[in-house]
């Protein structure tokens, strides 16, 4: 059984999925596993790139090709705005820092996730 800080973090993740309309426990686990997998693949690629740059040789184990750059965890950027369009937060997701909306008042917000190739997915959340 998990307790304390870890339980709090898991609860926040669960709430984020529920707010986004995913309430089926199996769907939440599936989506969360996918996100962790993508993040781990990007971490491995970053390590390979660092090794290759240090030694001065080409990358041995390429995970993401240049054409797949937008799929990398480190390429995501998140924008949170209110319903008037005012941007309240802008950050890169790949920095492993959770997005905290506790400081914002109750209301409706838009979350836009933008990749380096300028593709954007938008999500509406309602903070109660």
Helices and strands as residue ranges (DSSP letters): H 4-19, H 25-55, G 66-71, G 73-75, E 77-82, E 87-92, G 93-95, E 107-114, E 120-127
